[in-house]
Amino acid sequence: RPAYDQRFMRVGLFFEGLADASDGYGQFHISPSGAPAYEKRFKWVGHFCQSLAQAQDDTGYFHIKPDGTPAYEWRGLRNGPFNQQSLAWAEIREIIEGKKRITRILIDNQGEIISKI
């Protein structure tokens, strides 16, 4: 017997009570009952770690809360999951001395830059 009645194109592993899943409209997270945690669909989502998950939409990469809302406003080129210290890396585009550069930064769970790495 299936764990839930809904059918998905793909379902990942459960982390912090939610699993990443995809249907014909995009990626999102589901509960153990198969119910979507939120309505929004993303281009891509990662698993939850420290109550935040990686996500990508048309504007770039960022982190979301369990309800699917952004943890902060800005978007990056790529990002990583949060670690045990509630820190994650992200890549952003900067203009330094008139030239576009990709910079890797370390952020906290509010999206504040802790350092450039």
Residue frames as a rotation matrix with the C-alpha (Angstrom) as fourth column:
ARG 1
0.582 0.813 0.000 0.00
0.813 -0.582 0.000 0.00
0.000 0.000 -1.000 0.00
PRO 2
-0.078 -0.599 0.797 1.36
0.515 -0.709 -0.482 3.47
0.854 0.373 0.363 -0.91
ALA 3
-0.675 -0.271 -0.686 2.25
0.736 -0.311 -0.601 5.88
-0.050 -0.911 0.410 1.91
TYR 4
-0.445 0.557 -0.702 -0.12
-0.122 -0.814 -0.568 8.51
-0.887 -0.167 0.430 0.42
ASP 5
0.323 0.743 0.585 -2.79
0.531 0.369 -0.762 8.71
-0.783 0.558 -0.276 -2.26
GLN 6
0.746 -0.058 -0.663 -1.25
-0.441 -0.789 -0.427 11.53
-0.499 0.611 -0.614 -4.30
ARG 7
0.563 -0.596 0.572 1.11
0.777 0.618 -0.120 10.67
-0.283 0.512 0.811 -7.16
PHE 8
0.638 -0.474 -0.607 4.22
-0.363 -0.880 0.306 12.68
-0.679 0.026 -0.733 -7.92
MET 9
0.811 -0.439 -0.386 6.83
-0.338 0.188 -0.922 12.58
0.477 0.879 0.004 -10.67
ARG 10
-0.144 -0.892 -0.428 9.54
0.302 0.372 -0.878 12.33
0.942 -0.255 0.216 -8.01
VAL 11
0.899 0.294 0.324 9.79
-0.220 -0.336 0.916 12.37
0.378 -0.895 -0.238 -4.22
GLY 12
-0.118 -0.993 0.024 13.03
-0.350 0.019 -0.937 12.79
0.929 -0.119 -0.349 -2.28
LEU 13
-0.388 -0.133 -0.912 13.91
0.703 0.597 -0.386 11.83
0.596 -0.791 -0.138 1.26
PHE 14
0.732 0.664 0.154 12.27
0.348 -0.558 0.754 13.40
0.587 -0.498 -0.639 4.29
PHE 15
-0.557 -0.813 -0.171 14.34
0.653 -0.301 -0.695 15.94
0.514 -0.499 0.698 6.23
GLU 16
-0.980 0.165 -0.109 12.87
-0.031 -0.675 -0.737 17.81
-0.195 -0.719 0.667 9.20
GLY 17
-0.366 0.915 0.169 9.41
0.202 0.255 -0.946 16.37
-0.908 -0.312 -0.278 8.40
LEU 18
0.602 0.558 -0.571 9.25
-0.422 -0.384 -0.821 17.43
-0.678 0.736 0.004 4.73
ALA 19
-0.123 -0.605 0.787 10.37
0.577 0.601 0.553 15.81
-0.807 0.522 0.275 1.46
ASP 20
-0.481 -0.050 -0.876 11.08
-0.599 -0.711 0.369 17.53
-0.641 0.701 0.312 -1.84
ALA 21
-0.106 0.538 0.836 8.68
0.552 0.732 -0.401 16.45
-0.827 0.419 -0.375 -4.59
SER 22
-0.818 -0.094 -0.568 7.88
-0.368 -0.673 0.642 17.37
-0.442 0.734 0.516 -8.17
ASP 23
0.117 0.856 0.503 4.76
0.460 0.402 -0.792 17.34
-0.880 0.324 -0.347 -10.29
GLY 24
0.102 -0.038 0.994 4.05
0.995 -0.015 -0.103 18.70
0.018 0.999 0.036 -13.76
TYR 25
0.848 0.320 0.423 4.16
0.327 -0.943 0.057 22.29
0.417 0.090 -0.904 -12.43
GLY 26
0.207 -0.843 0.498 7.50
-0.547 -0.521 -0.655 22.31
0.811 -0.137 -0.569 -10.57
GLN 27
-0.331 -0.433 -0.838 9.13
0.478 0.689 -0.545 21.33
0.814 -0.581 -0.021 -7.32
PHE 28
0.184 0.463 0.867 7.88
-0.675 -0.581 0.454 21.81
0.714 -0.669 0.206 -3.76
HIS 29
-0.879 -0.460 0.123 7.79
-0.387 0.538 -0.749 20.02
0.278 -0.706 -0.651 -0.38
ILE 30
0.136 0.930 -0.342 5.30
-0.339 0.368 0.866 17.50
0.931 -0.002 0.365 0.99
SER 31
-0.015 -0.019 1.000 4.42
-0.995 0.097 -0.013 16.19
-0.097 -0.995 -0.020 4.44
PRO 32
-0.877 -0.337 0.343 4.52
-0.347 0.937 0.035 12.46
-0.333 -0.089 -0.939 5.30
SER 33
-0.083 0.926 0.367 0.80
0.154 0.376 -0.914 12.29
-0.985 -0.020 -0.174 4.39
GLY 34
-0.393 -0.148 0.908 1.63
0.896 0.159 0.414 13.52
-0.205 0.976 0.070 0.87
ALA 35
0.720 0.690 -0.071 0.00
0.670 -0.718 -0.188 16.92
-0.181 0.088 -0.980 1.36
PRO 36
0.080 -0.689 0.720 1.89
0.596 -0.546 -0.588 19.86
0.799 0.476 0.367 -0.15
ALA 37
-0.271 -0.272 -0.923 3.46
0.935 -0.300 -0.186 22.07
-0.227 -0.914 0.336 2.55
TYR 38
-0.287 0.178 -0.941 2.59
-0.099 -0.983 -0.156 25.15
-0.953 0.048 0.300 0.42
GLU 39
0.678 0.693 0.244 0.99
0.205 0.141 -0.969 25.96
-0.706 0.707 -0.046 -2.96
LYS 40
0.538 -0.497 -0.682 3.93
-0.755 -0.643 -0.128 27.62
-0.375 0.583 -0.721 -4.75
ARG 41
0.829 -0.378 0.411 6.04
0.492 0.844 -0.216 25.65
-0.265 0.381 0.886 -7.24
PHE 42
0.416 -0.799 -0.435 9.75
-0.506 -0.601 0.619 26.32
-0.755 -0.037 -0.654 -7.82
LYS 43
0.478 -0.394 -0.785 12.20
-0.769 0.245 -0.591 25.41
0.425 0.886 -0.186 -10.57
TRP 44
-0.057 -0.567 -0.822 14.15
0.194 0.801 -0.566 23.44
0.979 -0.191 0.065 -7.96
VAL 45
0.610 0.134 0.781 14.14
-0.709 -0.349 0.613 22.83
0.355 -0.927 -0.118 -4.19
GLY 46
-0.465 -0.783 -0.414 16.58
-0.311 0.582 -0.752 21.12
0.829 -0.221 -0.513 -1.84
HIS 47
0.104 0.472 -0.875 16.00
0.676 0.612 0.410 19.41
0.729 -0.635 -0.255 1.47
PHE 48
0.751 0.242 0.614 15.43
-0.244 -0.762 0.599 21.20
0.613 -0.600 -0.514 4.77
CYS 49
0.003 -0.774 -0.633 18.35
0.844 0.341 -0.413 21.72
0.536 -0.533 0.654 7.12
GLN 50
-0.805 -0.245 -0.540 18.17
0.550 -0.648 -0.527 24.05
-0.221 -0.721 0.656 10.11
SER 51
-0.023 0.969 -0.247 14.53
0.559 -0.193 -0.807 24.83
-0.829 -0.156 -0.537 9.10
LEU 52
0.274 0.093 -0.957 15.51
-0.624 -0.740 -0.251 26.27
-0.732 0.666 -0.145 5.70
ALA 53
0.283 -0.152 0.947 15.74
0.595 0.803 -0.049 24.71
-0.753 0.577 0.317 2.23
GLN 54
-0.769 -0.550 -0.327 17.46
0.003 -0.513 0.858 25.82
-0.640 0.659 0.396 -0.96
ALA 55
0.333 0.871 0.361 15.15
0.556 0.129 -0.821 26.98
-0.762 0.474 -0.441 -3.74
GLN 56
-0.862 -0.501 -0.074 15.37
0.218 -0.499 0.839 28.37
-0.457 0.707 0.539 -7.24
ASP 57
0.385 0.916 0.109 12.83
0.533 -0.124 -0.837 30.38
-0.753 0.381 -0.537 -9.21
ASP 58
0.625 -0.089 0.775 13.07
0.740 -0.246 -0.626 32.65
0.247 0.965 -0.088 -12.25
THR 59
0.883 -0.254 0.394 14.90
-0.298 -0.953 0.053 35.30
0.362 -0.164 -0.918 -10.17
GLY 60
-0.118 -0.993 -0.029 17.70
-0.649 0.099 -0.754 33.05
0.751 -0.070 -0.656 -8.84
TYR 61
-0.093 -0.062 -0.994 18.66
0.489 0.866 -0.100 30.95
0.867 -0.496 -0.050 -5.82
PHE 62
-0.263 0.072 0.962 17.64
-0.756 -0.635 -0.159 31.61
0.599 -0.769 0.221 -2.21
HIS 63
-0.946 0.006 -0.325 16.39
0.199 0.802 -0.563 29.74
0.258 -0.597 -0.759 0.86
ILE 64
-0.164 0.961 0.221 12.79
-0.409 -0.270 0.872 29.13
0.898 0.053 0.438 1.88
LYS 65
-0.616 0.144 0.775 10.98
-0.764 0.131 -0.632 28.44
-0.193 -0.981 0.029 5.14
PRO 66
-0.873 0.276 0.401 8.73
0.243 0.961 -0.134 25.36
-0.422 -0.020 -0.906 5.62
ASP 67
0.140 0.980 -0.139 5.73
0.317 -0.177 -0.932 27.41
-0.938 0.086 -0.335 4.43
GLY 68
0.227 -0.123 0.966 7.48
0.964 0.169 -0.205 28.17
-0.138 0.978 0.157 1.10
THR 69
0.991 0.117 0.058 8.14
0.123 -0.986 -0.112 31.84
0.044 0.119 -0.992 1.81
PRO 70
0.312 -0.936 0.161 11.63
0.244 -0.085 -0.966 33.29
0.918 0.341 0.202 1.22
ALA 71
0.394 -0.289 -0.872 13.90
0.919 0.102 0.381 33.54
-0.022 -0.952 0.306 4.27
TYR 72
-0.225 -0.474 -0.851 15.33
0.295 -0.866 0.404 36.80
-0.928 -0.160 0.335 2.84
GLU 73
0.607 0.635 -0.478 14.78
-0.142 -0.505 -0.851 39.09
-0.782 0.584 -0.216 -0.17
TRP 74
0.083 -0.645 -0.760 17.93
-0.913 -0.356 0.202 38.90
-0.400 0.677 -0.618 -2.32
ARG 75
0.958 0.203 0.204 18.77
-0.088 0.882 -0.463 36.19
-0.274 0.425 0.862 -4.88
GLY 76
0.032 -0.999 0.002 22.09
-0.548 -0.016 0.836 34.56
-0.836 -0.028 -0.548 -5.73
LEU 77
-0.047 -0.184 -0.982 23.58
-0.975 0.221 0.005 32.63
0.216 0.958 -0.190 -8.62
ARG 78
0.035 0.049 -0.998 23.86
0.076 0.996 0.051 29.42
0.997 -0.077 0.031 -6.54
ASN 79
0.066 -0.096 0.993 23.76
-0.940 -0.340 0.030 28.43
0.335 -0.935 -0.113 -2.88
GLY 80
-0.631 -0.320 -0.707 24.33
-0.072 0.931 -0.357 25.58
0.772 -0.175 -0.611 -0.47
PRO 81
0.400 0.803 -0.443 22.37
0.391 0.287 0.874 24.08
0.829 -0.523 -0.199 2.43
PHE 82
0.411 -0.206 0.888 22.62
-0.749 -0.631 0.200 25.44
0.519 -0.747 -0.414 5.95
ASN 83
-0.297 -0.615 -0.730 25.01
0.053 0.753 -0.656 23.62
0.953 -0.234 -0.191 8.26
GLN 84
0.090 0.309 -0.947 24.82
0.882 0.417 0.220 22.89
0.463 -0.855 -0.235 11.99
GLN 85
-0.616 -0.396 -0.681 26.01
0.683 -0.699 -0.211 26.43
-0.392 -0.596 0.701 12.75
SER 86
0.443 0.891 -0.098 23.10
0.631 -0.388 -0.672 27.90
-0.637 0.236 -0.734 10.70
LEU 87
-0.055 -0.521 -0.852 25.49
-0.490 -0.729 0.478 29.13
-0.870 0.444 -0.215 7.99
ALA 88
0.550 0.191 0.813 25.34
0.579 0.614 -0.536 28.54
-0.602 0.766 0.227 4.23
TRP 89
-0.633 -0.739 -0.231 27.37
0.260 -0.484 0.836 29.63
-0.729 0.469 0.498 1.22
ALA 90
0.644 0.745 0.174 25.98
0.448 -0.183 -0.875 31.55
-0.621 0.641 -0.451 -1.74
GLU 91
-0.556 -0.754 0.351 27.41
0.757 -0.284 0.588 32.98
-0.343 0.593 0.729 -4.92
ILE 92
0.566 0.688 -0.455 26.51
0.442 -0.719 -0.536 36.52
-0.696 0.102 -0.711 -5.95
ARG 93
0.150 -0.476 0.866 27.49
0.915 -0.266 -0.305 38.81
0.375 0.838 0.396 -8.80
GLU 94
0.487 -0.098 -0.868 29.33
0.477 -0.802 0.359 41.98
-0.731 -0.589 -0.344 -7.81
ILE 95
0.736 -0.388 0.556 30.93
0.376 -0.449 -0.811 44.80
0.564 0.805 -0.184 -9.73
ILE 96
0.629 -0.646 -0.433 34.46
0.433 -0.171 0.885 45.36
-0.646 -0.744 0.173 -8.42
GLU 97
-0.323 -0.772 -0.548 36.63
-0.018 -0.574 0.819 48.05
-0.946 0.274 0.171 -10.00
GLY 98
-0.103 0.398 -0.912 34.24
-0.877 -0.469 -0.105 48.23
-0.469 0.789 0.397 -12.93
LYS 99
-0.641 -0.165 -0.750 34.34
-0.578 0.746 0.330 44.48
0.505 0.645 -0.573 -13.63
LYS 100
0.527 0.845 0.093 31.65
-0.765 0.424 0.484 41.88
0.370 -0.327 0.870 -13.00
ARG 101
-0.684 -0.724 -0.089 32.85
-0.570 0.607 -0.554 39.26
0.455 -0.328 -0.828 -10.53
ILE 102
0.472 0.731 -0.492 31.27
-0.129 0.610 0.782 36.19
0.872 -0.305 0.383 -8.97
THR 103
-0.493 -0.592 0.638 31.86
-0.684 -0.189 -0.704 36.21
0.538 -0.783 -0.312 -5.23
ARG 104
-0.013 0.434 -0.901 31.22
0.408 0.825 0.391 33.35
0.913 -0.362 -0.188 -2.81
ILE 105
-0.347 0.007 0.938 29.84
-0.687 -0.683 -0.249 34.52
0.639 -0.730 0.242 0.52
LEU 106
-0.742 0.185 -0.645 28.89
0.538 0.738 -0.407 32.95
0.401 -0.649 -0.647 3.84
ILE 107
-0.380 0.701 0.604 25.41
-0.462 -0.709 0.532 33.91
0.801 -0.077 0.593 5.08
ASP 108
-0.937 0.209 0.279 23.37
-0.190 0.364 -0.912 33.39
-0.292 -0.908 -0.301 8.23
ASN 109
-0.633 0.727 0.267 19.77
0.759 0.651 0.027 32.16
-0.154 0.219 -0.963 8.29
GLN 110
0.298 0.691 -0.659 18.48
0.382 -0.719 -0.581 35.73
-0.875 -0.079 -0.478 7.85
GLY 111
0.699 -0.085 0.710 20.47
0.709 -0.049 -0.703 36.17
0.094 0.995 0.026 4.60
GLU 112
0.896 -0.433 -0.102 23.00
-0.382 -0.866 0.323 38.50
-0.228 -0.250 -0.941 6.22
ILE 113
0.593 -0.763 -0.259 26.52
0.000 0.322 -0.947 38.28
0.805 0.561 0.191 4.82
ILE 114
0.932 -0.340 -0.123 28.92
0.191 0.176 0.966 36.97
-0.306 -0.924 0.229 7.46
SER 115
0.024 -0.962 -0.272 32.02
-0.253 -0.269 0.929 36.97
-0.967 0.046 -0.250 5.28
LYS 116
0.663 0.000 -0.749 33.35
-0.746 0.087 -0.660 36.60
0.065 0.996 0.058 1.76
ILE 117
0.384 -0.503 0.774 35.03
-0.216 0.766 0.605 33.24
-0.898 -0.400 0.186 1.17
